[in-house]
Amino acid sequence: MRLVGILIFVTDEEIKAQVFISSGQRSDLGEVAIAQDIEDELQNLGYETYVAITEQSALGVRENIFRQLERSEYFVFIDFKREPLADEEVCRGSLFSHQELAIASYLKKNLLVFQEKGIKKRDGLIGHLHINSIEFTDRKELPKQVATEVINPDRKWNPRWKDTLVLESANRGKDATIVEIGKNATYFHITVKNLNQNRLARNCYAYLERVVRVPQGTEISVPPIELTWAGYKFPNVVIVASYPRPFDAFYILRDEKPIRIMFQTFSTSTNFVPEPLGQGDYYLTYLVVSENFPPARQIFRLHVPDRLDDIWIKPISDVRNDRFDV
């Protein structure tokens, strides 16, 4: 069966930092409604949000809580009062939320911690982590208080970044000579951008994952082999924060006719090099993996005519009314 679907390209301008909101979930005390109001405030500031709910199964914790914590850039912790502590004039906080705080701290998330007045100071994990919590007294005003702290310039929170790599524009590079074979070539590059403001993307590898001929929808098999990075002789690179790094999408031997799209890899055998592509139109799926970032994948449309100067490769968002047969 062949399914036809419309491909959607998400640009880095559309990517938003996610805030994980951890709070008590007692609806009888209005805590669920407060968490939702905090979510609304943060969304109005341009953030994506995830409100943690109490999971009753280990599977739910792994698939929801852990996964959302991992993909969030920021963590807001709301510690509501619970029952009074014996022989003391203070109360304990929410135990489940403290567990989420422990995981967020381990993952080195940006933390913003609020504690209701009356909770025992520096009790439990907060004391061990040496976190300066912000006290609140009026639950109705808490969502506004959270928003005020989020926009505080001293905190340097920003909704316009993410722990994400994105494959951006493709472009034609300068002509070069392939020393090993002594032939002139023209390279086309794809730029990978690290949208994190502070963290290096370590051990990044680039792959050509899939090739589909247009309009037939015929898939061309490609081996999973590492592509080369532009001007670099090793298969893995570091991509610094807020900085783009290009890899070699393909190259063309300038003196060869007819035109063939070639792929430069780190394979020591021609059995693991993708077959050259001739004239026509293709969808090329490129993948970049990293040691400490989620995989980044993007589909490009490649047009190969009979003249080198007329070749183009674009993200599918730049090609109107594009459809992808799979």
Secondary structure, 3 states (H helix, E strand, C coil): CCCEECCCCCCHHHCCCEEEEECCCCHHHCHHHHHHHHHHHHHHCCCEEEECCCCCCHHHHHHHHHHHHHHCCEEEEEECCCCECCCCCCECCCHHHHHHHHHHHHCCCEEEEEEECCECCCCCHHHHHCCCCEEECCHHHHHHHHHHHHCCHHHCCCCCCCCCEEEEEEEEEEEEEECCCCEEEEEEEEEEEECCCCCCEEEEEEEEEEEEEECCCEEECCCCCEECECCCCCCCEEECCCCEEEEEEEEEECCCCCCCEECCECCCCHHHCCCCECCEEEEEEEEEECCCCCCEEEEEEEEECCCHHHCEEEEHHHCCCCCEEC
